[in-house]
Amino acid sequence: MRTVTVAKNAGFCFGVKRATDCLEQVLRTKRAGERVCTLGHLIHNESYQESLSRRGVEVLQPEDVEAVAQGATAKAPVTLLVRAHGCTVQTSCLLDELAQKNAAFRWIDCTCPYVKNIHRIAAQCDTEKDCFLLIGSASHPEVIGIMSYFDGEKHTFAAAEEMEQAIASEVVGDLHKKRAVLAAQTTQNLDIWNKSQKILKNLCTNVKIFDTICRVTELRQNEAADLARRCDCMIVIGGRESSNTAKLAQICRRECGNTVWISCASELDAEALGAAQHIGIVAGASTPSEEIEEVYKTMSEMKENFEEMLESQCLTLNTGDVVTGTVTHVSDAEIQLDVGAGVTGYIKADQISNDPAFKLTENFKNGDKVEAFVIRVSDIEGVAELSKKRVDADKNWQSLVDACENKTVLEGKVTEAVKGGVVIFYNANRVFVPASQTGVPKDGDLSVLVGTNVSFKIIEIKPGKKAIGSIRLVLREARRAQEAEFWAGIEVGKTYHGTVKSMTSFGAFVDLGGVDGMVHLTELSWKHIKNPAEVVSVGDELDVFVKSFDPEKKRISLGYKTEETNPWNIFKSRYAVGDIASVKIVSMMPFGAFAEIIDGVDGLIHISQIAMKRIAKPADMLEIGQIVDARIIDIDDEKKKVSLSIRSLLEEAASAAEAMPEDYVAEDAEEQ
């Protein structure tokens, strides 16, 4: 008897329910003409967002907020709700400022308390001695908001191995001198979080760890794993953008290979469930209870028809049979065949070819004879699911044997990641590629290869028609050829467009296309910098040029800064003696104040040039960060020094005022 079990902790978590309840209250009490908006999608659920849109709720992006707030009036007020994921500290400050300026605009902070807690942790630990590490998805709104609360050195890692590699390659600052502060996205996978803690404790002695995973998330994940172990099919309900739903699906797939991720009941496919006897249902934190109930209702109806479906299966065909049928209908999704005995067979596109560009309507027509393998006979109307690829596999096996003997490079698509490696289907045959032969780093995520087309070689043929392949071997050969071509064409002064691969305390390594070169710290910026991270980040794309190279030692010295980017040259092209510039006070000395004219060029305002009267010290008239207008009174090109004067402008203004007619001055005074 088929059973359907719904997890107890399925659906809205505390933070999401709190946000949706708040929105419902706003909608119930909204005033005439009032606009109700959310900052981004309130929750990651497509059907819920569609229902809000129908009710007039608008979705704003951070860049839209200021214009909407300024346009709010007493007759058309605006209420903005910040989603459960929260927002950046900059956005929060902007919202406060806008609400103070315009009484017709208000905002409600629906940030989940668990997320708020991480905001506090990041802000409290924001010191020069701390390095903030967060385990989570860097592009997720929650993570973007959290990282904005820490101004010092900070890094986000999707996996424990990624963090370990970054520390080992010195992408992360010197953790022997800094304290590592570790936290996690509230919906982070527990296994990844536990592994991250262990790795960091082994690498660093000064560590502060904050367990910031929501307890409801932990309970939900543990329950999903337990239910998946007891079921032969799992249904995961939740939006495609939901991070916590994605993690639930990952956990369920690890315990139950037959796991289906849907966003609503209409996506349920009875055929995909097969003959599963025990089905479990879990749902992400952004899934409304109504959707869970709808899925359960649909599953219950399937359950009632299950026995009838089994009894109605065609008895003239059996799974594993090879039959020849006549094509009766062709579409781009499938072909239908008459296989005799009143049975209609169908072959889906993915059971004919692995090539997504393969068009069934261009390769089959009514009346064609097709030989196929029977996958399942399960429809109540006598329909059999067939596979042409299974039959083709036997016929094409010899091509794999020949490729192994001749060391031929083949092309195929990675269809799935399995325990210990990945699977490629080539000419309808299954080729297993061990993890060590994939080219993915040890303990890396093999799922990144799924769906990609790769080049590979067959390195072993085993009894039982088992083929073992290697992607790594082809990559290594291609890399060697690429390196040889690179070294043959390199020359001093040649420019390359590369990607920052890693950083050390003395420079950044740039991937020039299979070969790395190094940009020394002094070549990264015209300004004095202490760390490459002040200028570039891992993953940045740069235009660099060759300064020197050693083919024997495989070393390349690269340049990045050019005369075109020299701040002094930029300054000289914009300003001359006598020009007036808007400058920012950056430091003060007893003899005067230094002001930034452009990034990288400062000028000195001597104490005698600050005011028209004698002052004891620059701080009597100026403060750090203040923006003032000053005249350029001298440029020393040789020493690259600039002299500025505020006094010159003050004297000029005073002279102008003295020269103004008395009656105009009196009239102006009356107007004031």
Secondary structure, 3 states (H helix, E strand, C coil): CCEEEECCCCCCCHHHHHHHHHHHHHHHHCCCCCEEEEECCCCCCHHHHHHHHHCCCEEECHHHHHHHHHCCCCCCCEEEEECCCCCCHHHHHHHHHHHHHCCCEEEEECCCHHHHHHHHHHHHCCCCCEEEEEECCCCCHHHHHHHCCCCCCEEEECCHHHHHHHHHCCCCCCCCCCEEEEEECCCCCHHHHHHHHHHHHHHCCCEEECCCCCHHHHHHHHHHHHHHHHCCEEEEECCCCCHHHHHHHHHHHHHCCCEEEECCHHHCCHHHHCCCCEEEEEECCCCCHHHHHHHHHHHHHHHHHHHHHHHCCCCCCCCCCEEEEEEEEECCCEEEEECCCCCEEEEEHHHCCCCCCCCHHHHCCCCCEEEEEEEEECCCCCEEEEEHHHHHHHHHHHHHHHHHHHCCCEEEEEEEEECCEEEEEECCEEEEEEHHHCCCCCCCCHHHHCCCEEEEEEEEEECCCEEEEECHHHHHHHHHHHHHHHHHHCCCCCEEEEEEEEEECCEEEEECCCCEEEEEHHHHCCCCCCCHHHCCCCCCEEEEEEEEEECCCCEEEEECCCHHHCHHHHHHHHCCCCCEEEEEEEEEECCEEEEEEECCEEEEEEHHHCCCCCCCCHHHCCCCCCEEEEEEEEEECCCCEEEEECHHHHHHHHHHHHHCCHHHHHHHHHHC
